[in-house]
Amino acid sequence: MWYYRALHRHVVRSLTGELPAAGGRVLDAGCGTGGLLRRLREARPHWQLTGVDFSPLACALARERTGGEVLEGSITALPFAAATMDAIVSCDVVCQVADPAQALREFHRCLKPGGVVVVTMPAYQWMYSYHDQEVGNLRRYTRGEVELLLRAADFVVTFNSYWNTLPFPLAVLRRKLLPPPARTSDVRLYPAPLEAAFNGMMALEHAWLGAGGRLPLGNSVLTVARKS
């Protein structure tokens, strides 16, 4: 799906700018079935990749798909010793736990001094809809709220922007004005012309953010921070 291709590209860019290509231990906190782990392995084969997920089925599928280390556990109680990770990535998962502050404290505990965290969140609580209910989101966040959470966990924010901006009017129309008759999520592979159109929009956003720009609104938030 176009969304995950764009998401993975943003994560790879964010980590590549912060970690050496020659090495580093990276944790995908809430790795699901391993899609991001596979993308990171393709982009940086010398990184040591680890995944953790709450779902036993997701962990089994991630191990099968990646052949790497994937452990069962919660992001609010990570099964790792302190100061063992160079970077932690968590994509649209902190928004699914009842205590997001505890999850970020765990990220801080497990990171080495100067370690990097990359977090993505769904944007704007007023956009909460059938989609969030189906995928397990408990709430949505503004860019400022994400930054406050990270600062409270003693992180120093180095990059913070909305993204998924160009499709945002379509998301508002779909989720708030023309919702489907039955509860569902918007996670699916769309017809090829739509996928191509979304890919084009995401390429523009990627180029802008990669050049150091920021986006003033969007359906998602991307934040990069360091352990102080």
N, C-alpha and C positions, 0 to 999 in steps of 0.2 A: 504494500500500500504506500502511496506517495508520502503520507505523514511519517511513517517510520523511516523511509529512505532519507527524508529531510532531517528528522531528529538525529539519526545516526551520524549524518554528515556534520551537523552542528557539534555533536559530542566529540567526534574525531578531531575536528578543527580546534575545539577548546582544549583538549588534552595535549594535542601536538604542540600547541603554543606554550605549554607549561612543563612538559616532561621531556627528558632526553629520549631520542629514538633508540639508543643502545640498551635501555633497560628501565625497570620500574615495575612495581607490583600494583596492579589496578584491580579494584573490586567493583563489580556491578551489583549494587545493593537493590534487590528486587529485580533479578535478571530475567524473570519469566522463562520462556522456552529457549533463550539463548541467542536471539537474533543480534543484539548489540555485541555480545561477546564474539560472535563470528565476524562481525564487521570490524571490530577492533583488532582481531587477530590478523585479518587481511591487511589492515592499514599499518600495523606495527607488530610484526611477528616476534620481535625481541622482548616485548612487554610480557610480564608474567600475569596472566589473567585468572581471576577467581570470581565466581558468582555465588550469590546467596538468594534464596527465595523461600517464602513461607509455604508454598504448595509442593508436596511431594511429587505430584505428577509433573509440574513444571520443571522441577529439578531433574527428574529422570529424562525428560525430553531434552533439556539443556545439555546434560552429560552426553546423550546420544548424538546431538547435533554438533557439539564442540569438541568432545573428547577431553575436556579440561576439568579443572576442579570446580565442582558446584556443591555447595553445602545447603542443607535445609535449616532455616532459621528465620528469625524476625529482624527487621532493620532496627527495632527498638532494643534488641539484645543480641548484638552481633557475636557470632561464635569465633572471635579472633582476639588475640592478645593486643594490648595497647601498643601503639606506635609501630605497627607492622605494615601499613599500606602507604604507598607513595601518592595514590589518588583513589578517590571513591566517586563513582557515578551513580546517580539515582534518578531515573526518568519516570516521572508521573507516578511515584510510589509514596513519597512522603505525605502526599495529599490523601492517602488511603489508610493512614493509621490514626488512632484516636489521640495520640500524643506526639505530634510532629517535633516538638522541642526535644523530646527524649531521643528520637531518631537522629537528630542533628548532633546531640551530645555524644551519641555513640559513634557517629562519623568522626567527630573531633577526637575522641579517645583512640580510635583505631588508626588515625593518620599519624605519620611521622611529623616532627616539627617542619613547618614549611610545606606540608602536604596539601594537595589540591582536591577540592570537592566541586563537582559539576552537578547541579540540580535543575531539573525541569519540572514545572508545575502547570496545571491548567489555570487559565486566567479568569478573574472576575467572578465573585460569588453570585452576582445577578445572572450569570450565564448558566448556573446550575440547572440541569435538565435530566430528561430520561437517559441520555447518554452517560452522564456521571453515575447515575444509579446502577446502570448495567455493568459498567467497568469497575465499580467499587470505590469511586472517589467520594470522600466524606465532605470535602469542601474545595473551593477554588480560591486563588490568591491574586492579589495585585503584586506588581513588581516591588513596591515598597514593603508590603507585608513579608515577602520572601526575604528581603534584605534584613528586616528587623529580626526575623527568626535566626538567620545566620549570625548576625552580630551578637545576639543573646547567647549563642553557643560559642562565642569567642572566635569567630571567623572574621577575616578581613576580606570584604567583597572587592573583587578586581574587575568584574564585568557583570552587568545586569541589564537585560533588555527584554522587551516583549518580542515575540516572533509569531509565525503563522498569521501574519498581518493581512496580506492581500486576500486570502480566503475568508477573513473575519466577517465581512458583511453576509456572506453566504451561510456561515455558521449561525449568525444571529437569526437570519430568516428561517433556517431549518429548525433550530432548536426552540426558538421563542415564539415564532409566528405561525409556522407550518409544521408542527411536530407530527410524526407518524401516528397512525391510529393505534398501533400496538407498541408496547415498550420494547426498545431495541437499542443497540449502540451503533455509532457511525463507523465502527472499525470494520472495514471490508475492502476488497479490491474492486475498484470501480471500472467501468468500461474504458478501453484504451484511450479514447479521445479525452475523457475527463482526467485520467491519470496523467496524460501528457500535458494538459493545461496546468494542473496543479504542480507538476514537476517544473514547468517553466517559471511559475510564480515563486516556487521555493528556491530556484537557482538565483533569481534576482535578490531575494532576501539573503541568501547565503553570501553572495558577493558583497552586499552592503555591510553585513555584520562582520564578515571576514576582513573588510577594509577598516574596521574600527568604528563603524556607524552604530547607531541605536535606532530602535523603532518605537514610536510613542504609544502604540496600542497593538493588540493582537489577541489571539485565542490561547496563547501559551507564553510562559515566562522561562527564560534561560539565564541562569546565574552561575558564575564561577567565583570561588573564594579560596582563600588559603588559611591554613591553621597558623595562628599567630605564634 
